[in-house]
Amino acid sequence: MLSSFIICFREGIEIFLVIIPLVVYFNKNKMYDMSKSVSLGGLLGAIIATILGSIIFSQVALLNGPTSELFDGILGVVLSGLILYSVVILRKNKSFNTNANQQYIDLSKKGVFIIAAITFFREFLEAILFILTSSTGSPLLIVGSALLGLACAALCVYVVAKGISNLNISIVFYILNLFLVGLGGYYLGDALDVLFGDYFSGIFIVGVLVYTLPSYFIIIKNDLKKYINSNKIK
């Protein structure tokens, strides 16, 4: 349940840092048609991602034996790679702005509809794949914790975008990324165990360490260096 909450909280922050400042800006300037386009686009993207994720895993449920294990192993490797790319390589946690992006504001209703749809689709599908792969237990509790994570992310971004709080979204996102790297290490270790566990004992631990240690080193080293070189330390 905790992993579902944290995954959706993290993905939700990425979604709502794009969506909420736009909606706040449009409503403030009485551009309600633009706000409606953002909302409808986000809803469409979320629905398509949910349907696609459900189809993928409903088909996977029909697999059994070696085929099922092969799929689970490959999916684990793909998800761990996705985390590595988005968290460590792209370093999305570096610059967040809760002001509406002028580039998006200048787009037509169709443009912001597409932006919202793509944003929700990409992040929702990513979250759904993570949750369906790693979560066990009551589906109702999993869905509830996921929705709670999204709601908390929306609330955090909203209070910052409205100036209600001076919460540092970058720090929150940074901590969530550290957790996500650990989860990526688990995915890789589990995938290697599924694929090669019969041939190499302890490959799960090896996979986790090979993934997490370099990732944490890259993240912490670069950010520590920037902090030391900043004017925050005299």
Contacts in CASP RR format, 6 or more apart in sequence:
PFRMAT RR
TARGET T0000
AUTHOR 0000-0000-0000
METHOD contacts of the structure
MODEL  1
MLSSFIICFREGIEIFLVIIPLVVYFNKNKMYDMSKSVSLGGLLGAIIAT
ILGSIIFSQVALLNGPTSELFDGILGVVLSGLILYSVVILRKNKSFNTNA
NQQYIDLSKKGVFIIAAITFFREFLEAILFILTSSTGSPLLIVGSALLGL
ACAALCVYVVAKGISNLNISIVFYILNLFLVGLGGYYLGDALDVLFGDYF
SGIFIVGVLVYTLPSYFIIIKNDLKKYINSNKIK
1 135 0 8 1.000
1 141 0 8 1.000
1 142 0 8 1.000
1 145 0 8 1.000
2 145 0 8 1.000
3 130 0 8 1.000
3 131 0 8 1.000
3 134 0 8 1.000
3 135 0 8 1.000
3 183 0 8 1.000
4 131 0 8 1.000
4 135 0 8 1.000
4 142 0 8 1.000
4 144 0 8 1.000
4 145 0 8 1.000
4 146 0 8 1.000
5 145 0 8 1.000
5 146 0 8 1.000
5 148 0 8 1.000
5 149 0 8 1.000
5 152 0 8 1.000
6 149 0 8 1.000
6 176 0 8 1.000
6 179 0 8 1.000
6 180 0 8 1.000
7 127 0 8 1.000
7 130 0 8 1.000
7 131 0 8 1.000
7 146 0 8 1.000
7 180 0 8 1.000
7 183 0 8 1.000
8 127 0 8 1.000
8 131 0 8 1.000
8 145 0 8 1.000
8 146 0 8 1.000
8 147 0 8 1.000
8 148 0 8 1.000
8 149 0 8 1.000
8 150 0 8 1.000
8 153 0 8 1.000
9 149 0 8 1.000
9 150 0 8 1.000
9 152 0 8 1.000
9 153 0 8 1.000
9 176 0 8 1.000
10 153 0 8 1.000
10 173 0 8 1.000
10 176 0 8 1.000
10 177 0 8 1.000
10 179 0 8 1.000
10 180 0 8 1.000
11 123 0 8 1.000
11 124 0 8 1.000
11 126 0 8 1.000
11 127 0 8 1.000
11 150 0 8 1.000
11 153 0 8 1.000
12 123 0 8 1.000
12 127 0 8 1.000
12 149 0 8 1.000
12 150 0 8 1.000
12 153 0 8 1.000
12 154 0 8 1.000
13 153 0 8 1.000
13 156 0 8 1.000
13 157 0 8 1.000
13 169 0 8 1.000
13 172 0 8 1.000
13 173 0 8 1.000
13 176 0 8 1.000
14 92 0 8 1.000
14 119 0 8 1.000
14 123 0 8 1.000
15 119 0 8 1.000
15 120 0 8 1.000
15 123 0 8 1.000
15 124 0 8 1.000
15 150 0 8 1.000
15 153 0 8 1.000
16 153 0 8 1.000
16 154 0 8 1.000
16 157 0 8 1.000
16 158 0 8 1.000
17 96 0 8 1.000
17 97 0 8 1.000
17 98 0 8 1.000
17 157 0 8 1.000
17 169 0 8 1.000
18 101 0 8 1.000
18 104 0 8 1.000
18 115 0 8 1.000
18 116 0 8 1.000
18 119 0 8 1.000
19 38 0 8 1.000
19 42 0 8 1.000
19 116 0 8 1.000
19 119 0 8 1.000
19 120 0 8 1.000
20 98 0 8 1.000
20 154 0 8 1.000
20 157 0 8 1.000
20 158 0 8 1.000
20 161 0 8 1.000
21 97 0 8 1.000
21 98 0 8 1.000
21 99 0 8 1.000
21 100 0 8 1.000
21 101 0 8 1.000
21 157 0 8 1.000
21 161 0 8 1.000
22 34 0 8 1.000
22 35 0 8 1.000
22 38 0 8 1.000
22 100 0 8 1.000
22 101 0 8 1.000
22 104 0 8 1.000
22 105 0 8 1.000
22 112 0 8 1.000
22 116 0 8 1.000
23 35 0 8 1.000
23 38 0 8 1.000
23 39 0 8 1.000
24 100 0 8 1.000
24 158 0 8 1.000
24 161 0 8 1.000
24 162 0 8 1.000
25 31 0 8 1.000
25 100 0 8 1.000
25 105 0 8 1.000
26 32 0 8 1.000
26 34 0 8 1.000
26 35 0 8 1.000
26 38 0 8 1.000
26 100 0 8 1.000
27 35 0 8 1.000
33 109 0 8 1.000
34 109 0 8 1.000
34 112 0 8 1.000
37 109 0 8 1.000
37 110 0 8 1.000
37 111 0 8 1.000
37 112 0 8 1.000
37 113 0 8 1.000
37 116 0 8 1.000
38 112 0 8 1.000
38 113 0 8 1.000
38 115 0 8 1.000
38 116 0 8 1.000
39 116 0 8 1.000
40 113 0 8 1.000
40 116 0 8 1.000
41 113 0 8 1.000
41 114 0 8 1.000
41 116 0 8 1.000
41 117 0 8 1.000
41 120 0 8 1.000
42 116 0 8 1.000
42 117 0 8 1.000
42 119 0 8 1.000
42 120 0 8 1.000
43 120 0 8 1.000
44 117 0 8 1.000
44 120 0 8 1.000
45 116 0 8 1.000
45 117 0 8 1.000
45 118 0 8 1.000
45 120 0 8 1.000
45 121 0 8 1.000
45 124 0 8 1.000
46 120 0 8 1.000
46 121 0 8 1.000
46 124 0 8 1.000
48 117 0 8 1.000
48 121 0 8 1.000
49 120 0 8 1.000
49 121 0 8 1.000
49 122 0 8 1.000
49 124 0 8 1.000
49 125 0 8 1.000
49 128 0 8 1.000
50 124 0 8 1.000
50 128 0 8 1.000
52 125 0 8 1.000
53 125 0 8 1.000
53 128 0 8 1.000
53 129 0 8 1.000
53 132 0 8 1.000
56 129 0 8 1.000
57 132 0 8 1.000
60 68 0 8 1.000
60 71 0 8 1.000
63 71 0 8 1.000
69 194 0 8 1.000
69 195 0 8 1.000
70 195 0 8 1.000
72 133 0 8 1.000
72 191 0 8 1.000
72 194 0 8 1.000
73 190 0 8 1.000
73 191 0 8 1.000
73 192 0 8 1.000
73 194 0 8 1.000
73 195 0 8 1.000
74 191 0 8 1.000
75 129 0 8 1.000
75 133 0 8 1.000
75 191 0 8 1.000
76 133 0 8 1.000
76 187 0 8 1.000
76 188 0 8 1.000
76 190 0 8 1.000
76 191 0 8 1.000
77 187 0 8 1.000
77 188 0 8 1.000
77 191 0 8 1.000
77 192 0 8 1.000
79 129 0 8 1.000
79 130 0 8 1.000
79 133 0 8 1.000
79 184 0 8 1.000
79 187 0 8 1.000
80 184 0 8 1.000
80 185 0 8 1.000
80 187 0 8 1.000
80 188 0 8 1.000
80 189 0 8 1.000
80 191 0 8 1.000
80 211 0 8 1.000
81 184 0 8 1.000
81 188 0 8 1.000
82 126 0 8 1.000
83 180 0 8 1.000
83 181 0 8 1.000
83 183 0 8 1.000
83 184 0 8 1.000
83 187 0 8 1.000
84 181 0 8 1.000
84 184 0 8 1.000
84 211 0 8 1.000
84 215 0 8 1.000
86 92 0 8 1.000
87 93 0 8 1.000
87 177 0 8 1.000
87 180 0 8 1.000
87 181 0 8 1.000
87 215 0 8 1.000
87 219 0 8 1.000
88 181 0 8 1.000
88 215 0 8 1.000
88 218 0 8 1.000
88 219 0 8 1.000
91 219 0 8 1.000
92 173 0 8 1.000
92 177 0 8 1.000
93 170 0 8 1.000
93 173 0 8 1.000
93 174 0 8 1.000
93 177 0 8 1.000
94 170 0 8 1.000
95 170 0 8 1.000
96 169 0 8 1.000
96 170 0 8 1.000
96 173 0 8 1.000
98 157 0 8 1.000
98 160 0 8 1.000
98 161 0 8 1.000
98 169 0 8 1.000
99 161 0 8 1.000
104 112 0 8 1.000
104 115 0 8 1.000
107 115 0 8 1.000
127 146 0 8 1.000
130 183 0 8 1.000
131 142 0 8 1.000
131 146 0 8 1.000
133 187 0 8 1.000
134 183 0 8 1.000
134 186 0 8 1.000
134 187 0 8 1.000
135 142 0 8 1.000
156 167 0 8 1.000
156 169 0 8 1.000
156 172 0 8 1.000
157 169 0 8 1.000
158 164 0 8 1.000
159 165 0 8 1.000
159 167 0 8 1.000
160 166 0 8 1.000
160 167 0 8 1.000
160 169 0 8 1.000
174 223 0 8 1.000
177 219 0 8 1.000
178 216 0 8 1.000
178 219 0 8 1.000
181 211 0 8 1.000
181 212 0 8 1.000
181 215 0 8 1.000
181 216 0 8 1.000
181 219 0 8 1.000
182 208 0 8 1.000
182 211 0 8 1.000
182 212 0 8 1.000
184 211 0 8 1.000
184 212 0 8 1.000
185 207 0 8 1.000
185 208 0 8 1.000
185 211 0 8 1.000
185 212 0 8 1.000
186 208 0 8 1.000
188 207 0 8 1.000
188 208 0 8 1.000
188 210 0 8 1.000
188 211 0 8 1.000
189 203 0 8 1.000
189 204 0 8 1.000
189 205 0 8 1.000
189 206 0 8 1.000
189 207 0 8 1.000
189 208 0 8 1.000
189 211 0 8 1.000
190 204 0 8 1.000
192 203 0 8 1.000
192 204 0 8 1.000
192 206 0 8 1.000
192 207 0 8 1.000
193 202 0 8 1.000
193 203 0 8 1.000
193 204 0 8 1.000
196 203 0 8 1.000
197 203 0 8 1.000
197 204 0 8 1.000
200 206 0 8 1.000
227 233 0 8 1.000
END
